[in-house]
């Protein structure tokens, strides 16, 4: 029943690592740009929706080549 646990875990680890690092990095960079665009607003800690969306889409594009072949095999 659990014969594929370790192959799946080690197969997805590189892709998930790339995804998380890319997402975090891009989210920080894009949020800084968004904050610079709205300098005169009070910092309330909010985040624009496009920052999360763009970061997630770009991170998925960066990682898909690493975990997609594992799913196919």
C-alpha atoms as an extended CHARMM CRD file, in Angstrom:
* protein
*
        73  EXT
         1         1  UNK       CA              0.0000000000        0.0000000000        0.0000000000  PROA      1               0.0000000000
         2         2  UNK       CA              2.8010000000        2.4520000000        0.8110000000  PROA      2               0.0000000000
         3         3  UNK       CA              5.3260000000        1.1370000000       -1.7070000000  PROA      3               0.0000000000
         4         4  UNK       CA              5.4940000000        4.4620000000       -3.5430000000  PROA      4               0.0000000000
         5         5  UNK       CA              5.8540000000        6.7060000000       -0.4940000000  PROA      5               0.0000000000
         6         6  UNK       CA              9.6360000000        7.1940000000       -0.5920000000  PROA      6               0.0000000000
         7         7  UNK       CA              9.9260000000        7.5280000000       -4.3860000000  PROA      7               0.0000000000
         8         8  UNK       CA              7.1240000000       10.1050000000       -4.3620000000  PROA      8               0.0000000000
         9         9  UNK       CA              8.6560000000       11.9690000000       -1.4320000000  PROA      9               0.0000000000
        10        10  UNK       CA             12.1210000000       12.1840000000       -2.9520000000  PROA      10              0.0000000000
        11        11  UNK       CA             10.7170000000       12.8100000000       -6.4190000000  PROA      11              0.0000000000
        12        12  UNK       CA              8.7290000000       15.8540000000       -5.3290000000  PROA      12              0.0000000000
        13        13  UNK       CA             11.2690000000       17.2860000000       -2.9120000000  PROA      13              0.0000000000
        14        14  UNK       CA             13.3760000000       19.2020000000       -5.5010000000  PROA      14              0.0000000000
        15        15  UNK       CA             10.3170000000       20.6790000000       -7.2090000000  PROA      15              0.0000000000
        16        16  UNK       CA              8.6940000000       21.7440000000       -3.9620000000  PROA      16              0.0000000000
        17        17  UNK       CA             11.9570000000       23.2680000000       -2.7540000000  PROA      17              0.0000000000
        18        18  UNK       CA             12.3080000000       25.3210000000       -5.9320000000  PROA      18              0.0000000000
        19        19  UNK       CA              8.6610000000       26.3590000000       -5.7180000000  PROA      19              0.0000000000
        20        20  UNK       CA              8.8490000000       27.5480000000       -2.1160000000  PROA      20              0.0000000000
        21        21  UNK       CA             12.1120000000       29.4590000000       -2.5100000000  PROA      21              0.0000000000
        22        22  UNK       CA             10.9710000000       31.0790000000       -5.7670000000  PROA      22              0.0000000000
        23        23  UNK       CA              7.5580000000       31.9870000000       -4.3640000000  PROA      23              0.0000000000
        24        24  UNK       CA              9.0050000000       33.5340000000       -1.2100000000  PROA      24              0.0000000000
        25        25  UNK       CA             11.6700000000       35.4800000000       -3.0870000000  PROA      25              0.0000000000
        26        26  UNK       CA              9.3120000000       36.8490000000       -5.7430000000  PROA      26              0.0000000000
        27        27  UNK       CA              6.6550000000       37.7170000000       -3.1930000000  PROA      27              0.0000000000
        28        28  UNK       CA              9.1580000000       39.7910000000       -1.2200000000  PROA      28              0.0000000000
        29        29  UNK       CA             10.4820000000       41.5350000000       -4.3380000000  PROA      29              0.0000000000
        30        30  UNK       CA              7.0310000000       42.2990000000       -5.7490000000  PROA      30              0.0000000000
        31        31  UNK       CA              5.7070000000       43.4770000000       -2.3900000000  PROA      31              0.0000000000
        32        32  UNK       CA              8.6240000000       45.9310000000       -2.1010000000  PROA      32              0.0000000000
        33        33  UNK       CA              7.7670000000       47.2690000000       -5.5600000000  PROA      33              0.0000000000
        34        34  UNK       CA              4.1150000000       47.5880000000       -4.5830000000  PROA      34              0.0000000000
        35        35  UNK       CA              5.0600000000       49.4350000000       -1.3950000000  PROA      35              0.0000000000
        36        36  UNK       CA              7.3310000000       51.7940000000       -3.3580000000  PROA      36              0.0000000000
        37        37  UNK       CA              4.4410000000       52.5480000000       -5.7300000000  PROA      37              0.0000000000
        38        38  UNK       CA              2.2580000000       53.6320000000       -2.8310000000  PROA      38              0.0000000000
        39        39  UNK       CA              4.7540000000       55.5000000000       -0.6640000000  PROA      39              0.0000000000
        40        40  UNK       CA              2.3170000000       58.0490000000        0.6730000000  PROA      40              0.0000000000
        41        41  UNK       CA             -0.1350000000       55.4780000000        2.0640000000  PROA      41              0.0000000000
        42        42  UNK       CA             -0.0240000000       54.3910000000        5.6750000000  PROA      42              0.0000000000
        43        43  UNK       CA              1.6200000000       50.9470000000        6.0290000000  PROA      43              0.0000000000
        44        44  UNK       CA             -1.1820000000       48.6910000000        7.1850000000  PROA      44              0.0000000000
        45        45  UNK       CA              0.5160000000       45.4020000000        6.3700000000  PROA      45              0.0000000000
        46        46  UNK       CA             -1.9000000000       44.5580000000        3.5800000000  PROA      46              0.0000000000
        47        47  UNK       CA             -0.7880000000       42.8640000000        0.4100000000  PROA      47              0.0000000000
        48        48  UNK       CA             -2.0500000000       43.2960000000       -3.1350000000  PROA      48              0.0000000000
        49        49  UNK       CA             -3.6900000000       40.2080000000       -4.6280000000  PROA      49              0.0000000000
        50        50  UNK       CA             -1.5950000000       40.4320000000       -7.7750000000  PROA      50              0.0000000000
        51        51  UNK       CA              1.5830000000       39.9450000000       -5.7100000000  PROA      51              0.0000000000
        52        52  UNK       CA              0.5340000000       36.5020000000       -4.4700000000  PROA      52              0.0000000000
        53        53  UNK       CA             -0.9520000000       35.4840000000       -7.8110000000  PROA      53              0.0000000000
        54        54  UNK       CA              2.0950000000       36.4890000000       -9.8600000000  PROA      54              0.0000000000
        55        55  UNK       CA              4.5330000000       34.9640000000       -7.3840000000  PROA      55              0.0000000000
        56        56  UNK       CA              2.6660000000       31.6550000000       -7.3280000000  PROA      56              0.0000000000
        57        57  UNK       CA              2.3500000000       31.4740000000      -11.1140000000  PROA      57              0.0000000000
        58        58  UNK       CA              6.0450000000       32.2080000000      -11.6960000000  PROA      58              0.0000000000
        59        59  UNK       CA              7.1240000000       29.7820000000       -8.9770000000  PROA      59              0.0000000000
        60        60  UNK       CA              4.9840000000       27.0350000000      -10.4790000000  PROA      60              0.0000000000
        61        61  UNK       CA              6.5270000000       27.6390000000      -13.9060000000  PROA      61              0.0000000000
        62        62  UNK       CA              9.9960000000       27.3850000000      -12.3540000000  PROA      62              0.0000000000
        63        63  UNK       CA              9.2280000000       24.1220000000      -10.5590000000  PROA      63              0.0000000000
        64        64  UNK       CA              6.9640000000       22.2700000000      -12.9740000000  PROA      64              0.0000000000
        65        65  UNK       CA              9.8840000000       20.7820000000      -14.9050000000  PROA      65              0.0000000000
        66        66  UNK       CA             11.1330000000       19.0930000000      -11.7590000000  PROA      66              0.0000000000
        67        67  UNK       CA              7.9770000000       17.4840000000      -10.4350000000  PROA      67              0.0000000000
        68        68  UNK       CA              5.9540000000       16.8770000000      -13.5720000000  PROA      68              0.0000000000
        69        69  UNK       CA              8.1820000000       14.0160000000      -14.8360000000  PROA      69              0.0000000000
        70        70  UNK       CA              7.8270000000       12.2900000000      -11.4700000000  PROA      70              0.0000000000
        71        71  UNK       CA              4.0380000000       12.3220000000      -11.7670000000  PROA      71              0.0000000000
        72        72  UNK       CA              4.1500000000       10.8930000000      -15.2680000000  PROA      72              0.0000000000
        73        73  UNK       CA              6.3980000000        7.9710000000      -14.3320000000  PROA      73              0.0000000000
